[in-house]
Amino acid sequence: MSSPTQANQAPTPTPIYQCNPKVHQALKSVKDHLHKLCADHSHRLVKVETMDGDVFEGYIVHCDRGILHLRLSNEGYARGFFPGPPPPPFNNNSNFVLPLVLFNLLAISLI
């Protein structure tokens, strides 16, 4: 029979993945570098390409915790396909802000 303290203890989980310390350090370094680049180019018009081949044009709004917030440019909005009705004519307050994960970015270019 088990003691009352043993009955309340959850079993120790078995990890199915654990990041290699060298990989962890490399990813942290890339994240810090991208965060600084995005902060230095805040409110600039950029073209962002993801590792999946998606391309977005917009203005860097904010970068925090590994997420780049990109305010999509309304210029040439007919090129993008979004669910729902078409976007209204240019209105600075109606731009869509797209959160992008920094680790999924392949390139950021100034336009």
C-alpha positions as CSV (number, residue, x, y, z in Angstrom):
1,M,0.0,0.0,0.0
2,S,1.3,3.5,-0.8
3,S,1.6,6.3,1.7
4,P,-0.8,9.3,1.4
5,T,2.1,11.5,0.1
6,Q,3.0,9.1,-2.7
7,A,-0.7,8.8,-3.8
8,N,-0.9,12.6,-4.4
9,Q,2.3,12.8,-6.5
10,A,1.9,12.8,-10.2
11,P,4.2,10.6,-12.3
12,T,7.3,12.3,-13.7
13,P,6.6,13.2,-17.4
14,T,8.9,11.6,-20.0
15,P,10.0,14.2,-22.5
16,I,9.6,13.3,-26.1
17,Y,11.8,16.3,-27.2
18,Q,14.3,18.4,-25.5
19,C,16.2,21.2,-27.3
20,N,19.9,20.8,-27.6
21,P,21.6,23.5,-25.5
22,K,23.7,24.7,-28.5
23,V,20.6,24.9,-30.7
24,H,18.8,26.8,-27.9
25,Q,21.6,29.3,-27.7
26,A,21.7,29.7,-31.5
27,L,17.9,30.3,-31.6
28,K,18.1,32.8,-28.8
29,S,20.9,34.7,-30.6
30,V,18.9,34.8,-33.8
31,K,15.8,36.0,-31.9
32,D,17.7,38.8,-30.2
33,H,19.4,39.8,-33.5
34,L,16.0,40.0,-35.3
35,H,14.4,41.9,-32.5
36,K,17.1,44.5,-32.6
37,L,16.9,44.8,-36.4
38,C,13.1,45.2,-36.3
39,A,13.3,47.8,-33.5
40,D,15.9,49.8,-35.4
41,H,13.6,49.8,-38.5
42,S,10.3,50.3,-36.8
43,H,7.7,52.1,-38.9
44,R,9.6,51.4,-42.1
45,L,8.1,49.9,-45.2
46,V,9.5,46.3,-45.6
47,K,8.9,43.2,-47.6
48,V,8.9,40.0,-45.5
49,E,9.3,36.5,-46.9
50,T,8.5,33.5,-44.7
51,M,10.1,30.0,-44.9
52,D,6.8,28.8,-46.5
53,G,7.2,31.2,-49.4
54,D,4.6,33.7,-48.3
55,V,5.5,37.4,-49.0
56,F,4.0,40.4,-47.2
57,E,4.6,44.1,-47.6
58,G,3.9,46.5,-44.7
59,Y,5.3,48.6,-41.9
60,I,7.0,47.2,-38.9
61,V,4.7,48.1,-36.0
62,H,6.3,46.2,-33.1
63,C,8.5,43.3,-32.2
64,D,8.2,41.5,-28.9
65,R,8.6,37.9,-27.6
66,G,9.6,36.5,-31.0
67,I,6.6,38.0,-32.8
68,L,6.9,40.7,-35.5
69,H,3.8,42.8,-35.9
70,L,3.5,44.0,-39.5
71,R,0.9,46.6,-40.5
72,L,0.1,45.4,-44.1
73,S,0.3,48.1,-46.7
74,N,-2.9,48.9,-48.5
75,E,-0.9,49.8,-51.6
76,G,-1.7,47.0,-54.1
77,Y,-4.2,45.4,-51.7
78,A,-5.8,43.5,-54.6
79,R,-2.8,41.3,-54.8
80,G,-3.7,39.6,-51.5
81,F,-6.6,37.2,-50.9
82,F,-8.2,37.5,-47.5
83,P,-11.6,36.0,-46.4
84,G,-14.5,38.3,-46.3
85,P,-15.3,41.5,-48.2
86,P,-12.5,43.5,-50.0
87,P,-10.6,46.0,-47.8
88,P,-11.9,49.6,-47.9
89,P,-10.0,52.3,-49.8
90,F,-6.8,53.5,-48.1
91,N,-7.5,54.5,-44.5
92,N,-4.5,54.5,-42.2
93,N,-6.7,53.3,-39.3
94,S,-8.1,50.3,-41.1
95,N,-4.8,48.5,-41.9
96,F,-4.6,44.9,-40.9
97,V,-1.8,44.1,-38.4
98,L,-0.3,40.6,-39.1
99,P,1.6,38.8,-36.3
100,L,4.6,36.8,-37.8
101,V,6.8,34.5,-35.8
102,L,10.4,35.6,-36.1
103,F,11.7,32.0,-36.5
104,N,9.5,31.5,-39.6
105,L,11.0,34.5,-41.4
106,L,13.4,33.9,-44.3
107,A,14.1,37.5,-45.3
108,I,13.1,41.1,-44.3
109,S,13.9,43.8,-47.0
110,L,13.6,47.5,-46.8
111,I,11.4,48.9,-49.7
